[in-house]
Amino acid sequence: MRPSALLGLLALALAGCRPDHSARDAFLAPAPDAGAHLPAEGVWPKGRKVLVAGYSGVPKRDLAAGFSVAGPHYGGNNEAQVAQCREAGIPVIAQIGPFPGNGSGGWDAASKIPLDEVRRRVAEAVRRHASAPEIVMWAIQPEELRPWRKDEMAYLAAVAETVRREDPLGRPLFLYNPNHRDAASLAAITPLLDVIGKGCYANIAGHKDNRAWIRWSVEQMVRAAAGARPGAWVLVMPELARDPEPGDRHLIRAWVRHDTYLGMMSGAKGVLLWSLFPRREVKATWKAWHDAYAECGRELNGERQLGPFFLFGQPRDDLRVTTLEPRRPYPLGASARNALEASTTQAGEGKGGMLHPWTKAERALGAERVLFIANSCPEPTTFRVSGLPARGLEAVDAFDGKPVALGADGRLPDLRLAPWEVAALRFRAAPGR
């Protein structure tokens, strides 16, 4: 046999010994990072960090724990908090409105101020902070303006137009909406805003054991944002406001993680919770809630860097997720409007729609893929994942970085998730293969 022929046979033999990683390479095909040009320490939409904040907190304490932004401050302390954050270089959400100090005030007070005076006071406040880059967002006061009230919509338009005219930094505008707003009722408000948010207070709104309502809520905001200003984005707004019954207190961490991650999986780009103030109604369990939200903040913006997958990752749908127990969507049912929202919502809001007992979200960024699964059932659920490449892949738990064993054919072991548990699996090419 000629030497050239022998070399050819040897090359074919060696090629046959090499594993075929074409499926893996297709699965991990690099996904462009739309935020690659943004600063790592900046907050979305001007940086790579997810906004994680709460109302009426202590900025230095909260950022040291894992939050990324100081939230708005109720009670007329807005100006003091903004000054404190400016001195410390802490990003902050500033309230904006016609009240002294831009603090909180209800519609009864705002309605007595002529619109020309509203514009004058708002313009003055914006000019005072024109060169304050620490302010990342304006939160309009008063909150919960009603879309069926012409005077309230005229007020909202006056504030929004004034801020946009006077703010040289073009910071986004946000208005808090009550829990039972849906896409239809939000549609009249969102064209004036840049950031869409409504309460997602599952326990307070009567959905303690029905936390799929978080997904429904965020999807309402996402739908409404489609008719808002270009680049509008959504916040998930979970709760830290009331002590649960003693028998439920061990569930706080699971509730927090479920509500935060399901909100992000459903389309939110940030987290703003009510509230970080140790209200008397939550004094027994405040720390447990605070620590759990801070943990999520560290996972999103710290070493695990899960935030960029939600902010910049490309949605994918290559993996098939099924449950071994029967879990089917079910109707939302009647609205659970409570006394707090009886005057700020209408009876028809928050009705209809379907709730999904579990949710999957798949995101690709760079040469990595993350699969999130949220169990929204009050019962344990077993999930089976198929569609992974047979070889050349490694998996780790995206929350703690621990390896996840894959079978010889790339099969992932079934995942048994506790009530309201969230799993996150990170896939990348196996080293040296």
Kinemage of the C-alpha trace (Angstrom):
@kinemage 1
@onewidth
@group {chain A} dominant
@subgroup {mainchain}
@vectorlist {calphas} color= white
{ca met a 1} P 0.000 0.000 0.000
{ca arg a 2} L 1.292 3.430 -0.868
{ca pro a 3} L 2.253 5.706 2.062
{ca ser a 4} L -0.306 8.292 0.968
{ca ala a 5} L -3.072 5.689 1.030
{ca leu a 6} L -1.962 4.483 4.470
{ca leu a 7} L -2.057 8.044 5.813
{ca gly a 8} L -5.531 8.481 4.378
{ca leu a 9} L -6.780 5.357 6.127
{ca leu a 10} L -5.181 6.499 9.390
{ca ala a 11} L -6.864 9.897 9.119
{ca leu a 12} L -10.239 8.226 8.566
{ca ala a 13} L -9.695 5.991 11.575
{ca leu a 14} L -8.756 8.908 13.794
{ca ala a 15} L -11.773 10.884 12.594
{ca gly a 16} L -13.978 7.936 13.480
{ca cys a 17} L -12.590 8.008 17.045
{ca arg a 18} L -13.397 11.671 17.561
{ca pro a 19} L -16.773 12.310 19.190
{ca asp a 20} L -19.304 14.045 16.984
{ca his a 21} L -20.143 17.314 18.751
{ca ser a 22} L -22.204 18.819 15.969
{ca ala a 23} L -25.413 18.651 18.041
{ca arg a 24} L -23.693 20.265 21.018
{ca asp a 25} L -22.160 22.985 18.848
{ca ala a 26} L -25.562 23.746 17.333
{ca phe a 27} L -27.154 23.847 20.813
{ca leu a 28} L -24.457 26.217 22.089
{ca ala a 29} L -24.174 28.327 18.949
{ca pro a 30} L -23.069 31.747 20.241
{ca ala a 31} L -25.987 34.078 20.969
{ca pro a 32} L -25.144 37.771 20.521
{ca asp a 33} L -24.975 39.843 23.703
{ca ala a 34} L -26.978 42.999 23.001
{ca gly a 35} L -25.675 44.534 26.220
{ca ala a 36} L -21.983 43.867 25.660
{ca his a 37} L -21.319 47.595 25.278
{ca leu a 38} L -22.990 48.516 28.581
{ca pro a 39} L -21.028 49.098 31.814
{ca ala a 40} L -20.966 46.155 34.211
{ca glu a 41} L -21.782 48.345 37.207
{ca gly a 42} L -24.599 50.266 35.532
{ca val a 43} L -28.278 49.442 36.009
{ca trp a 44} L -30.589 48.444 33.161
{ca pro a 45} L -31.317 50.005 30.720
{ca lys a 46} L -27.978 51.859 30.958
{ca gly a 47} L -25.995 48.960 32.402
{ca arg a 48} L -25.811 45.197 32.838
{ca lys a 49} L -27.331 44.986 36.307
{ca val a 50} L -30.953 44.084 36.996
{ca leu a 51} L -32.754 46.728 39.039
{ca val a 52} L -33.493 45.088 42.419
{ca ala a 53} L -34.981 47.585 44.870
{ca gly a 54} L -37.630 48.128 47.515
{ca tyr a 55} L -39.590 51.080 48.822
{ca ser a 56} L -38.464 52.989 51.933
{ca gly a 57} L -35.288 51.060 52.640
{ca val a 58} L -31.861 51.946 54.042
{ca pro a 59} L -29.695 52.372 50.936
{ca lys a 60} L -26.243 51.393 52.251
{ca arg a 61} L -27.597 48.414 54.175
{ca asp a 62} L -29.675 47.125 51.277
{ca leu a 63} L -26.977 47.471 48.600
{ca ala a 64} L -24.453 45.736 50.832
{ca ala a 65} L -26.914 42.834 51.175
{ca gly a 66} L -27.575 42.341 47.447
{ca phe a 67} L -30.000 44.998 46.207
{ca ser a 68} L -28.755 47.134 43.322
{ca val a 69} L -30.835 50.336 43.611
{ca ala a 70} L -32.342 52.353 46.453
{ca gly a 71} L -36.092 52.465 45.954
{ca pro a 72} L -38.434 55.434 46.356
{ca his a 73} L -39.008 56.691 49.892
{ca tyr a 74} L -42.462 57.458 51.233
{ca gly a 75} L -43.327 60.023 53.875
{ca gly a 76} L -41.706 63.151 52.462
{ca asn a 77} L -38.163 61.782 52.845
{ca asn a 78} L -37.509 61.637 49.115
{ca glu a 79} L -35.143 64.627 48.948
{ca ala a 80} L -33.113 63.451 51.935
{ca gln a 81} L -32.721 59.985 50.435
{ca val a 82} L -31.705 61.335 47.025
{ca ala a 83} L -29.075 63.560 48.661
{ca gln a 84} L -27.773 60.645 50.712
{ca cys a 85} L -27.543 58.404 47.647
{ca arg a 86} L -25.860 61.122 45.598
{ca glu a 87} L -23.183 61.545 48.272
{ca ala a 88} L -22.602 57.780 48.449
{ca gly a 89} L -22.844 57.170 44.684
{ca ile a 90} L -25.823 54.837 45.135
{ca pro a 91} L -28.361 54.484 42.276
{ca val a 92} L -31.785 55.627 43.415
{ca ile a 93} L -35.397 55.885 42.215
{ca ala a 94} L -36.683 59.373 42.972
{ca gln a 95} L -40.329 60.254 43.477
{ca ile a 96} L -41.619 63.106 41.326
{ca gly a 97} L -44.776 65.106 41.899
{ca pro a 98} L -46.081 68.458 43.136
{ca phe a 99} L -45.794 67.768 46.870
{ca pro a 100} L -43.242 69.321 49.232
{ca gly a 101} L -40.048 67.320 49.005
{ca asn a 102} L -41.636 65.259 46.236
{ca gly a 103} L -42.805 62.888 48.946
{ca ser a 104} L -45.943 60.816 48.825
{ca gly a 105} L -49.400 62.342 48.705
{ca gly a 106} L -52.805 61.079 47.668
{ca trp a 107} L -55.023 62.157 44.818
{ca asp a 108} L -57.173 64.247 47.157
{ca ala a 109} L -54.172 66.510 47.701
{ca ala a 110} L -52.969 66.492 44.078
{ca ser a 111} L -56.410 67.260 42.669
{ca lys a 112} L -56.470 70.600 44.488
{ca ile a 113} L -53.339 71.855 42.687
{ca pro a 114} L -53.946 73.543 39.311
{ca leu a 115} L -52.149 71.843 36.436
{ca asp a 116} L -50.020 74.910 35.726
{ca glu a 117} L -48.793 74.793 39.301
{ca val a 118} L -48.187 71.043 38.997
{ca arg a 119} L -46.011 71.686 35.953
{ca arg a 120} L -44.097 74.458 37.715
{ca arg a 121} L -43.335 72.371 40.806
{ca val a 122} L -42.367 69.296 38.797
{ca ala a 123} L -40.105 71.330 36.514
{ca glu a 124} L -38.396 72.845 39.545
{ca ala a 125} L -37.779 69.410 41.066
{ca val a 126} L -36.369 67.972 37.833
{ca arg a 127} L -34.035 70.950 37.354
{ca arg a 128} L -32.787 70.495 40.896
{ca his a 129} L -31.607 67.006 39.933
{ca ala a 130} L -30.728 67.652 36.294
{ca ser a 131} L -27.098 66.644 36.767
{ca ala a 132} L -27.635 63.795 39.251
{ca pro a 133} L -26.747 60.552 37.450
{ca glu a 134} L -27.536 58.583 40.610
{ca ile a 135} L -31.246 58.961 39.830
{ca val a 136} L -32.027 56.041 37.523
{ca met a 137} L -35.816 56.428 37.347
{ca trp a 138} L -38.653 58.793 38.298
{ca ala a 139} L -41.585 57.355 40.279
{ca ile a 140} L -44.678 59.518 39.744
{ca gln a 141} L -46.742 60.554 42.760
{ca pro a 142} L -49.546 60.081 43.589
{ca glu a 143} L -49.773 56.430 42.641
{ca glu a 144} L -52.669 54.280 41.395
{ca leu a 145} L -54.060 56.946 39.061
{ca arg a 146} L -57.317 55.725 37.537
{ca pro a 147} L -57.545 55.451 33.747
{ca trp a 148} L -61.312 56.050 33.716
{ca arg a 149} L -60.854 59.467 35.404
{ca lys a 150} L -60.127 62.243 32.885
{ca asp a 151} L -58.717 64.590 35.530
{ca glu a 152} L -56.243 61.967 36.735
{ca met a 153} L -55.096 61.168 33.204
{ca ala a 154} L -54.680 64.900 32.505
{ca tyr a 155} L -52.549 65.151 35.637
{ca leu a 156} L -50.426 62.154 34.576
{ca ala a 157} L -49.910 63.681 31.128
{ca ala a 158} L -48.866 67.021 32.668
{ca val a 159} L -46.273 65.388 34.921
{ca ala a 160} L -44.913 63.118 32.179
{ca glu a 161} L -44.634 65.906 29.614
{ca thr a 162} L -42.900 68.216 32.101
{ca val a 163} L -40.349 65.640 33.188
{ca arg a 164} L -39.481 64.753 29.611
{ca arg a 165} L -39.108 68.395 28.658
{ca glu a 166} L -36.907 69.295 31.634
{ca asp a 167} L -34.784 66.173 32.185
{ca pro a 168} L -31.540 66.350 30.137
{ca leu a 169} L -30.669 62.753 31.091
{ca gly a 170} L -33.951 61.344 29.771
{ca arg a 171} L -34.524 59.078 32.754
{ca pro a 172} L -37.490 56.691 32.514
{ca leu a 173} L -40.885 57.378 34.075
{ca phe a 174} L -42.746 54.879 36.259
{ca leu a 175} L -46.175 54.854 37.917
{ca tyr a 176} L -47.273 52.219 40.417
{ca asn a 177} L -50.593 50.533 39.536
{ca pro a 178} L -52.745 48.386 41.837
{ca asn a 179} L -52.675 44.586 41.822
{ca his a 180} L -55.827 44.011 39.822
{ca arg a 181} L -54.945 46.060 36.795
{ca asp a 182} L -54.971 43.935 33.645
{ca ala a 183} L -53.676 44.591 30.131
{ca ala a 184} L -56.880 46.356 29.094
{ca ser a 185} L -56.947 48.769 32.045
{ca leu a 186} L -53.205 49.426 31.809
{ca ala a 187} L -53.478 50.281 28.118
{ca ala a 188} L -54.758 53.793 28.839
{ca ile a 189} L -51.784 54.524 31.110
{ca thr a 190} L -48.777 52.875 29.486
{ca pro a 191} L -48.390 55.242 26.485
{ca leu a 192} L -47.313 57.936 28.981
{ca leu a 193} L -44.761 55.732 30.767
{ca asp a 194} L -41.415 54.024 30.178
{ca val a 195} L -41.578 51.484 33.004
{ca ile a 196} L -44.717 49.410 33.592
{ca gly a 197} L -45.395 48.094 37.077
{ca lys a 198} L -48.305 46.891 39.174
{ca gly a 199} L -48.570 45.137 42.487
{ca cys a 200} L -47.816 41.412 42.443
{ca tyr a 201} L -48.608 40.912 46.126
{ca ala a 202} L -49.706 37.288 45.961
{ca asn a 203} L -50.520 36.844 49.652
{ca ile a 204} L -52.268 40.190 50.125
{ca ala a 205} L -54.197 39.823 46.858
{ca gly a 206} L -55.600 36.450 47.889
{ca his a 207} L -53.281 34.203 45.843
{ca lys a 208} L -51.098 32.725 48.600
{ca asp a 209} L -51.497 29.162 47.317
{ca asn a 210} L -52.124 30.195 43.733
{ca arg a 211} L -48.833 31.876 42.862
{ca ala a 212} L -49.156 31.247 39.124
{ca trp a 213} L -50.941 34.603 39.385
{ca ile a 214} L -47.469 36.201 39.310
{ca arg a 215} L -46.982 35.026 35.730
{ca trp a 216} L -50.455 36.211 34.768
{ca ser a 217} L -49.713 39.611 36.296
{ca val a 218} L -46.411 40.106 34.494
{ca glu a 219} L -47.897 38.952 31.208
{ca gln a 220} L -50.599 41.632 31.565
{ca met a 221} L -47.882 44.257 31.912
{ca val a 222} L -45.875 42.852 28.998
{ca arg a 223} L -48.964 42.993 26.788
{ca ala a 224} L -49.686 46.549 27.874
{ca ala a 225} L -46.059 47.597 27.309
{ca ala a 226} L -46.418 46.664 23.645
{ca gly a 227} L -48.531 49.802 23.246
{ca ala a 228} L -46.271 52.008 25.338
{ca arg a 229} L -43.346 54.188 24.346
{ca pro a 230} L -40.476 52.521 22.421
{ca gly a 231} L -38.181 50.618 24.765
{ca ala a 232} L -40.751 50.379 27.572
{ca trp a 233} L -40.036 47.625 30.081
{ca val a 234} L -41.719 45.830 32.971
{ca leu a 235} L -41.109 45.407 36.696
{ca val a 236} L -42.249 42.504 38.834
{ca met a 237} L -43.453 43.975 42.132
{ca pro a 238} L -43.624 41.358 44.907
{ca glu a 239} L -44.423 41.928 48.574
{ca leu a 240} L -42.734 42.370 51.917
{ca ala a 241} L -45.622 43.770 53.865
{ca arg a 242} L -47.271 41.312 56.228
{ca asp a 243} L -46.342 38.433 58.510
{ca pro a 244} L -47.763 35.100 57.356
{ca glu a 245} L -49.465 32.777 59.777
{ca pro a 246} L -46.885 31.061 61.997
{ca gly a 247} L -47.408 27.731 60.228
{ca asp a 248} L -46.482 29.306 56.872
{ca arg a 249} L -43.380 31.235 57.887
{ca his a 250} L -41.001 28.508 56.776
{ca leu a 251} L -42.285 29.114 53.225
{ca ile a 252} L -41.086 32.725 52.976
{ca arg a 253} L -37.849 31.957 51.110
{ca ala a 254} L -39.654 29.695 48.630
{ca trp a 255} L -42.339 32.349 48.024
{ca val a 256} L -39.740 35.069 47.469
{ca arg a 257} L -37.691 33.012 45.043
{ca his a 258} L -40.745 31.821 43.148
{ca asp a 259} L -42.263 35.289 42.776
{ca thr a 260} L -38.971 36.955 41.828
{ca tyr a 261} L -37.803 34.398 39.295
{ca leu a 262} L -41.225 33.649 37.818
{ca gly a 263} L -41.643 37.374 37.273
{ca met a 264} L -38.296 37.577 35.464
{ca met a 265} L -39.059 34.416 33.478
{ca ser a 266} L -42.367 35.939 32.386
{ca gly a 267} L -40.812 39.092 30.935
{ca ala a 268} L -39.896 41.481 33.755
{ca lys a 269} L -36.576 43.344 33.559
{ca gly a 270} L -36.405 44.419 37.190
{ca val a 271} L -37.717 43.848 40.726
{ca leu a 272} L -39.284 46.527 42.958
{ca leu a 273} L -40.865 45.306 46.179
{ca trp a 274} L -43.147 46.803 48.769
{ca ser a 275} L -41.498 47.477 51.067
{ca leu a 276} L -38.166 47.490 52.876
{ca phe a 277} L -39.556 49.462 55.791
{ca pro a 278} L -40.092 47.275 58.899
{ca arg a 279} L -43.811 47.951 59.107
{ca arg a 280} L -45.513 46.767 62.283
{ca glu a 281} L -47.496 44.236 60.212
{ca val a 282} L -44.288 42.420 59.212
{ca lys a 283} L -41.947 42.908 62.162
{ca ala a 284} L -41.875 39.217 63.119
{ca thr a 285} L -40.629 38.025 59.719
{ca trp a 286} L -39.114 41.129 58.089
{ca lys a 287} L -35.559 39.789 58.145
{ca ala a 288} L -36.506 36.467 56.544
{ca trp a 289} L -38.144 38.308 53.639
{ca his a 290} L -35.303 40.825 53.299
{ca asp a 291} L -32.615 38.128 53.319
{ca ala a 292} L -34.436 36.078 50.672
{ca tyr a 293} L -34.858 39.029 48.288
{ca ala a 294} L -31.224 40.014 48.832
{ca glu a 295} L -30.171 36.464 47.956
{ca cys a 296} L -32.006 36.746 44.630
{ca gly a 297} L -30.301 40.074 44.014
{ca arg a 298} L -26.869 38.523 44.551
{ca glu a 299} L -27.677 35.690 42.151
{ca leu a 300} L -28.897 38.080 39.473
{ca asn a 301} L -26.091 40.633 39.725
{ca gly a 302} L -23.259 38.948 41.614
{ca glu a 303} L -20.977 36.017 40.913
{ca arg a 304} L -23.705 33.871 39.280
{ca gln a 305} L -24.549 36.621 36.759
{ca leu a 306} L -28.032 35.350 35.987
{ca gly a 307} L -29.339 38.844 35.353
{ca pro a 308} L -27.810 39.239 31.880
{ca phe a 309} L -29.670 36.116 30.720
{ca phe a 310} L -32.955 37.896 31.492
{ca leu a 311} L -31.848 41.288 30.177
{ca phe a 312} L -29.972 40.246 27.036
{ca gly a 313} L -30.435 36.496 26.538
{ca gln a 314} L -32.147 35.165 23.438
{ca pro a 315} L -35.308 33.138 24.167
{ca arg a 316} L -34.912 29.541 22.949
{ca asp a 317} L -37.274 26.584 22.891
{ca asp a 318} L -35.082 23.576 22.114
{ca leu a 319} L -35.652 21.694 25.353
{ca arg a 320} L -38.879 19.853 26.047
{ca val a 321} L -40.096 19.960 29.638
{ca thr a 322} L -42.915 17.709 30.823
{ca thr a 323} L -44.378 16.817 34.206
{ca leu a 324} L -44.858 13.288 35.480
{ca glu a 325} L -47.933 14.370 37.439
{ca pro a 326} L -50.969 15.861 35.652
{ca arg a 327} L -50.560 19.646 35.742
{ca arg a 328} L -52.836 21.664 33.474
{ca pro a 329} L -53.680 25.381 33.083
{ca tyr a 330} L -56.800 26.530 34.886
{ca pro a 331} L -58.931 29.704 34.804
{ca leu a 332} L -58.149 32.647 37.024
{ca gly a 333} L -61.710 32.904 38.267
{ca ala a 334} L -63.310 35.859 40.000
{ca ser a 335} L -61.269 38.872 40.974
{ca ala a 336} L -60.034 38.962 44.559
{ca arg a 337} L -60.203 42.760 44.896
{ca asn a 338} L -59.603 43.734 48.463
{ca ala a 339} L -60.598 46.787 50.465
{ca leu a 340} L -57.289 48.538 49.772
{ca glu a 341} L -58.040 48.623 46.034
{ca ala a 342} L -61.806 49.072 46.075
{ca ser a 343} L -61.491 52.752 45.157
{ca thr a 344} L -58.613 52.401 42.679
{ca thr a 345} L -59.852 49.453 40.616
{ca gln a 346} L -63.120 48.559 38.947
{ca ala a 347} L -65.049 45.341 39.430
{ca gly a 348} L -64.212 44.048 35.959
{ca glu a 349} L -60.454 44.331 36.364
{ca gly a 350} L -58.367 41.268 37.015
{ca lys a 351} L -60.919 38.725 35.806
{ca gly a 352} L -60.418 35.994 33.251
{ca gly a 353} L -57.267 34.491 31.834
{ca met a 354} L -55.513 31.216 32.472
{ca leu a 355} L -53.041 30.302 35.173
{ca his a 356} L -50.152 27.961 34.403
{ca pro a 357} L -49.113 25.593 37.205
{ca trp a 358} L -45.504 25.602 36.023
{ca thr a 359} L -43.332 27.670 33.711
{ca lys a 360} L -40.217 27.030 31.642
{ca ala a 361} L -37.861 29.722 30.324
{ca glu a 362} L -34.810 29.006 28.187
{ca arg a 363} L -32.231 31.729 27.517
{ca ala a 364} L -29.051 31.659 25.420
{ca leu a 365} L -26.266 34.189 25.921
{ca gly a 366} L -22.785 33.888 24.471
{ca ala a 367} L -21.880 30.203 24.375
{ca glu a 368} L -24.070 29.247 27.340
{ca arg a 369} L -27.672 28.242 27.856
{ca val a 370} L -29.752 28.488 31.050
{ca leu a 371} L -32.991 26.602 31.630
{ca phe a 372} L -35.309 27.937 34.367
{ca ile a 373} L -38.267 25.909 35.657
{ca ala a 374} L -40.715 27.277 38.238
{ca asn a 375} L -43.173 25.038 40.054
{ca ser a 376} L -46.214 27.194 40.855
{ca cys a 377} L -48.118 24.355 42.519
{ca pro a 378} L -48.625 23.920 46.252
{ca glu a 379} L -47.635 20.269 45.666
{ca pro a 380} L -44.267 18.749 44.676
{ca thr a 381} L -43.924 18.228 40.940
{ca thr a 382} L -41.504 16.060 38.956
{ca phe a 383} L -40.130 17.496 35.720
{ca arg a 384} L -38.507 15.616 32.856
{ca val a 385} L -36.230 17.468 30.426
{ca ser a 386} L -35.421 16.110 26.974
{ca gly a 387} L -33.725 17.477 23.883
{ca leu a 388} L -30.185 17.888 25.205
{ca pro a 389} L -27.248 16.944 22.958
{ca ala a 390} L -26.046 13.398 23.661
{ca arg a 391} L -22.414 14.312 24.340
{ca gly a 392} L -19.883 17.060 24.919
{ca leu a 393} L -22.004 19.090 27.353
{ca glu a 394} L -21.696 19.860 31.056
{ca ala a 395} L -24.395 21.142 33.384
{ca val a 396} L -24.257 23.014 36.682
{ca asp a 397} L -26.863 24.308 39.083
{ca ala a 398} L -27.064 27.975 38.076
{ca phe a 399} L -27.850 29.047 41.641
{ca asp a 400} L -24.970 27.419 43.525
{ca gly a 401} L -22.560 26.321 40.754
{ca lys a 402} L -22.586 22.647 41.768
{ca pro a 403} L -22.195 20.088 38.935
{ca val a 404} L -25.303 18.289 37.716
{ca ala a 405} L -24.601 14.743 36.515
{ca leu a 406} L -25.669 13.945 32.972
{ca gly a 407} L -26.212 10.396 31.768
{ca ala a 408} L -23.984 8.793 29.136
{ca asp a 409} L -26.456 9.861 26.460
{ca gly a 410} L -26.725 13.410 27.830
{ca arg a 411} L -29.947 12.639 29.685
{ca leu a 412} L -30.777 14.888 32.631
{ca pro a 413} L -32.105 13.204 35.776
{ca asp a 414} L -35.742 13.977 36.554
{ca leu a 415} L -36.146 17.097 38.691
{ca arg a 416} L -38.350 16.881 41.763
{ca leu a 417} L -39.331 20.432 42.753
{ca ala a 418} L -40.982 21.282 46.050
{ca pro a 419} L -43.996 23.604 46.150
{ca trp a 420} L -43.019 26.977 44.626
{ca glu a 421} L -39.453 25.837 44.021
{ca val a 422} L -37.428 27.196 41.100
{ca ala a 423} L -34.648 25.261 39.346
{ca ala a 424} L -32.014 26.779 37.072
{ca leu a 425} L -29.573 24.675 35.022
{ca arg a 426} L -26.639 26.175 33.161
{ca phe a 427} L -25.220 24.342 30.144
{ca arg a 428} L -21.831 24.851 28.482
{ca ala a 429} L -19.309 22.846 26.487
{ca ala a 430} L -17.508 20.248 28.580
{ca pro a 431} L -13.856 21.311 29.060
{ca gly a 432} L -11.276 19.585 26.854
{ca arg a 433} L -13.880 17.837 24.721
